[in-house]
Amino acid sequence: MRAKLLSDIKTELNRLTLGSNVYATRTAVDKLYEVYILSCVIQSLNLIGCTLEARNSNDRATTNFDFRLSPGYIYSPAASSSFIHIIYQGKEYELHNGVRVLGKADVLHELDSAIITRDEAVRCRQNNFQPRQSKIKFLAECKFYGADLPLHLGREFLGLCSEFSIRVKSLTSNVGSNNIHKLLISHRQTENFHISPSNPDKVDIFIKWISNELRQVL
Amino acid sequence: MKEDIEQLRNLIRELDLQWLDEELEEIILSGKLQQKDIFESNRKTSKGIEQIAYTENEQLDIIISALKNYFITLPIVQSNTEKSLKESLKISKITFYENQQDIFNKIDLNTQKLSGLLNEIKK
């Protein structure tokens, strides 16, 4: 009975893994979740009445949206993803996935999801510069895990936060961790845990939280 | 219980999901933190935190939770994301590039049978 159950589980897992190359590497799974969170940010921007347009890495309107697996430079069309052009109350911004930006210490950091002022993004594309942390309005780190998040991810997020003097920063995950929660609140940082289609109520709260925060900073 | 844990871990390795096996190893080895009363001269003086190992039952829960997240929730994440991006940005095609190749194909959303089987393990 037990052997049959495990054999059936193996058959099902085999069918799913052979059917999709998403499971070939951890990186592909991470990217999928980053893009899911990006879609939540887009819903937040829609909630506050932003005008959004998909643009390719050459800054032209597009109906084909490309994501790159590895983080890229904003000025390198071959290496960077498409992005979303935002207009909010007459001001322009860009929403990026997997982009490298300069922190306070003038070292590069990879942001899973980031809103950058339009002027800065254009200047960087034209001059082969990296966006500066002072021009970032929002950042989210995204972690898809099987069970509890390991504590080192909380420590890494705290390190990242110290490099960005902005208000809206979030460690976002489909799972949670009591220890990371305690660590982040003691340093006045924000987590949004259990964000996945399995918890639609939490997703709804997350989207509303982002839109409220963005109304204060955009 | 121990046999179930070993067989599920073996199954994950046989499927070449090395990254998932490593993640489970990290979580299980790190254990959990638990509050503990500290006694001095037979008198409780304060509370401390100790690190303890997961029980076999908890280890099995961790493995089942991971399989559910990666093989039942993730396909829905992929499907919802694609739908949401296409609707909100009016785009027709989404591509995930690695070395000039589209590396993502759709994960099968038909995971009901797997869900039922994973629930059976704990019965």
Boltz contact constraints between the chains, C-beta under 6 A:
constraints:
  - contact:
      token1: [A, 5]
      token2: [B, 120]
      max_distance: 6.0
  - contact:
      token1: [A, 6]
      token2: [B, 7]
      max_distance: 6.0
  - contact:
      token1: [A, 8]
      token2: [B, 117]
      max_distance: 6.0
  - contact:
      token1: [A, 9]
      token2: [B, 117]
      max_distance: 6.0
  - contact:
      token1: [A, 10]
      token2: [B, 11]
      max_distance: 6.0
  - contact:
      token1: [A, 12]
      token2: [B, 113]
      max_distance: 6.0
  - contact:
      token1: [A, 12]
      token2: [B, 114]
      max_distance: 6.0
  - contact:
      token1: [A, 13]
      token2: [B, 15]
      max_distance: 6.0
  - contact:
      token1: [A, 16]
      token2: [B, 71]
      max_distance: 6.0
  - contact:
      token1: [A, 16]
      token2: [B, 108]
      max_distance: 6.0
  - contact:
      token1: [A, 17]
      token2: [B, 15]
      max_distance: 6.0
  - contact:
      token1: [A, 19]
      token2: [B, 108]
      max_distance: 6.0
  - contact:
      token1: [A, 20]
      token2: [B, 105]
      max_distance: 6.0
  - contact:
      token1: [A, 20]
      token2: [B, 107]
      max_distance: 6.0
  - contact:
      token1: [A, 21]
      token2: [B, 103]
      max_distance: 6.0
  - contact:
      token1: [A, 21]
      token2: [B, 105]
      max_distance: 6.0
  - contact:
      token1: [A, 22]
      token2: [B, 104]
      max_distance: 6.0
  - contact:
      token1: [A, 22]
      token2: [B, 107]
      max_distance: 6.0
  - contact:
      token1: [A, 26]
      token2: [B, 19]
      max_distance: 6.0
  - contact:
      token1: [A, 32]
      token2: [B, 78]
      max_distance: 6.0
  - contact:
      token1: [A, 35]
      token2: [B, 81]
      max_distance: 6.0
  - contact:
      token1: [A, 36]
      token2: [B, 77]
      max_distance: 6.0
  - contact:
      token1: [A, 36]
      token2: [B, 81]
      max_distance: 6.0
  - contact:
      token1: [A, 39]
      token2: [B, 81]
      max_distance: 6.0
  - contact:
      token1: [A, 39]
      token2: [B, 84]
      max_distance: 6.0
  - contact:
      token1: [A, 39]
      token2: [B, 85]
      max_distance: 6.0
  - contact:
      token1: [A, 42]
      token2: [B, 88]
      max_distance: 6.0
  - contact:
      token1: [A, 54]
      token2: [B, 89]
      max_distance: 6.0
  - contact:
      token1: [A, 54]
      token2: [B, 91]
      max_distance: 6.0
  - contact:
      token1: [A, 63]
      token2: [B, 91]
      max_distance: 6.0
  - contact:
      token1: [A, 63]
      token2: [B, 92]
      max_distance: 6.0
  - contact:
      token1: [A, 64]
      token2: [B, 93]
      max_distance: 6.0
  - contact:
      token1: [A, 65]
      token2: [B, 91]
      max_distance: 6.0
  - contact:
      token1: [A, 65]
      token2: [B, 94]
      max_distance: 6.0
  - contact:
      token1: [A, 66]
      token2: [B, 95]
      max_distance: 6.0
  - contact:
      token1: [A, 66]
      token2: [B, 97]
      max_distance: 6.0
  - contact:
      token1: [A, 67]
      token2: [B, 96]
      max_distance: 6.0
  - contact:
      token1: [A, 68]
      token2: [B, 97]
      max_distance: 6.0
  - contact:
      token1: [A, 69]
      token2: [B, 98]
      max_distance: 6.0
  - contact:
      token1: [A, 146]
      token2: [B, 23]
      max_distance: 6.0
  - contact:
      token1: [A, 146]
      token2: [B, 66]
      max_distance: 6.0
  - contact:
      token1: [A, 146]
      token2: [B, 69]
      max_distance: 6.0
  - contact:
      token1: [A, 146]
      token2: [B, 70]
      max_distance: 6.0
  - contact:
      token1: [A, 147]
      token2: [B, 27]
      max_distance: 6.0
  - contact:
      token1: [A, 147]
      token2: [B, 62]
      max_distance: 6.0
  - contact:
      token1: [A, 147]
      token2: [B, 65]
      max_distance: 6.0
  - contact:
      token1: [A, 147]
      token2: [B, 66]
      max_distance: 6.0
  - contact:
      token1: [A, 150]
      token2: [B, 26]
      max_distance: 6.0
  - contact:
      token1: [A, 196]
      token2: [B, 73]
      max_distance: 6.0
  - contact:
      token1: [A, 197]
      token2: [B, 76]
      max_distance: 6.0
  - contact:
      token1: [A, 197]
      token2: [B, 80]
      max_distance: 6.0
  - contact:
      token1: [A, 198]
      token2: [B, 73]
      max_distance: 6.0
